[in-house]
Amino acid sequence: MTKEASWKFADDIVVETTQIVAARTHAAEVGVESVSPAIGSQLAVIAAAARAKSIVEIGTGLGVSALWMLRGAPDATITSIDTELEHQQVARAALLDAKVPANRIRLITGTAGDVLPRLNESSYDLVLVDADPASVIEYVEHGLRLVRQGGTVLVPHALWKDKVADPAQRGDTVGDFRTLIAELSGSDAVLVALSPAGDGLLQVTKIVE
Ligand SMILES: C[S@@+](CC[C@H](N)C(=O)[O-])C[C@H]1O[C@@H](n2cnc3c(N)ncnc32)[C@H](O)[C@@H]1O
């Protein structure tokens, strides 16, 4: 068996809810890349294990990652940022359809770079970083400011289409992911794990305030 077969297996065994399947289909139709089923299920497990009550999501998309995180942490409030109002309208409908109470869904339409500085520091259990990859380092810095001690920043696509691990690959996004992973891995302020499922999931838990 190849690694590809194992990754396909990890995606294929996941059972998604009807709302997640619908959101994923809708996202594909409008060309938005949702987290894979294997990553989504991992997000749910992390959210559940953290007993997350407050989540920030950078990059709502059509709601796939939000639906997964709230499946793991059904009591959580999600604050999700996206530049596209149409994406968020579909995501809100999907979350409501999944019985997430309206008062726990806070969707902010805007640029993450403008919105993140306005959020309170050390106030969130989880921050998911999944918007424009050119700003991933900036968003993770914000994420680590926003999570409480013991909180976790999650970065899907951290292996960026298998390019991060390939020394022959160059480019700003690849370089930024390499820098991010290397710098965080050498930091005493966080615990870091890089899961190779899907397109990679970087998990960064803040252990020092
Ligand atoms: C990869 S998609 C998010 C997918 C979503 N997390 C999921 O798995 O269902 C990236 C989203 O980030 C949004 N986006 C791009 N640049 C942004 C920015 N500067 N600030 C906020 N959102 C941004 C896009 O509109 C898009 O909906």
The ligand as an SDF file (V2000), in Angstrom:
LIG
                    3D

 27 29  0  0  0  0  0  0  0  0999 V2000
  -10.1040   27.7360    2.0500 C   0  0  0  0  0  0  0  0  0  0  0  0
  -11.5450   28.7330    2.1880 S   0  0  0  0  0  0  0  0  0  0  0  0
  -12.1310   28.3580    3.8040 C   0  0  0  0  0  0  0  0  0  0  0  0
  -12.7500   27.0110    3.8880 C   0  0  0  0  0  0  0  0  0  0  0  0
  -13.4020   26.7050    5.2300 C   0  0  0  0  0  0  0  0  0  0  0  0
  -12.4910   26.9270    6.3420 N   0  0  0  0  0  0  0  0  0  0  0  0
  -13.8790   25.2740    5.2350 C   0  0  0  0  0  0  0  0  0  0  0  0
  -13.0630   24.3570    5.3610 O   0  0  0  0  0  0  0  0  0  0  0  0
  -15.0740   25.0680    5.0890 O   0  0  0  0  0  0  0  0  0  0  0  0
  -10.8430   30.3100    2.3980 C   0  0  0  0  0  0  0  0  0  0  0  0
  -11.8520   31.4130    2.6900 C   0  0  0  0  0  0  0  0  0  0  0  0
  -11.1020   32.5540    3.1070 O   0  0  0  0  0  0  0  0  0  0  0  0
  -11.7220   33.7060    2.6020 C   0  0  0  0  0  0  0  0  0  0  0  0
  -10.6970   34.7640    2.5690 N   0  0  0  0  0  0  0  0  0  0  0  0
   -9.7200   34.9640    1.6570 C   0  0  0  0  0  0  0  0  0  0  0  0
   -8.9560   36.0080    2.0080 N   0  0  0  0  0  0  0  0  0  0  0  0
   -9.4570   36.4720    3.1720 C   0  0  0  0  0  0  0  0  0  0  0  0
   -9.0980   37.5340    4.0540 C   0  0  0  0  0  0  0  0  0  0  0  0
   -8.0490   38.3260    3.8020 N   0  0  0  0  0  0  0  0  0  0  0  0
   -9.8250   37.7260    5.1630 N   0  0  0  0  0  0  0  0  0  0  0  0
  -10.8930   36.9180    5.4500 C   0  0  0  0  0  0  0  0  0  0  0  0
  -11.2790   35.9070    4.6570 N   0  0  0  0  0  0  0  0  0  0  0  0
  -10.5700   35.6810    3.5480 C   0  0  0  0  0  0  0  0  0  0  0  0
  -12.2640   33.2960    1.2310 C   0  0  0  0  0  0  0  0  0  0  0  0
  -13.3460   34.1300    0.8560 O   0  0  0  0  0  0  0  0  0  0  0  0
  -12.6720   31.8460    1.4850 C   0  0  0  0  0  0  0  0  0  0  0  0
  -14.0470   31.7510    1.7950 O   0  0  0  0  0  0  0  0  0  0  0  0
  1  2  1  0
  2  3  1  0
  2 10  1  0
  3  4  1  0
  4  5  1  0
  5  6  1  0
  5  7  1  0
  7  8  2  0
  7  9  1  0
 10 11  1  0
 11 12  1  0
 11 26  1  0
 12 13  1  0
 13 14  1  0
 13 24  1  0
 14 15  1  0
 14 23  1  0
 15 16  2  0
 16 17  1  0
 17 18  1  0
 17 23  2  0
 18 19  1  0
 18 20  2  0
 20 21  1  0
 21 22  2  0
 22 23  1  0
 24 25  1  0
 24 26  1  0
 26 27  1  0
M  CHG  2   2   1   9  -1
M  END
$$$$
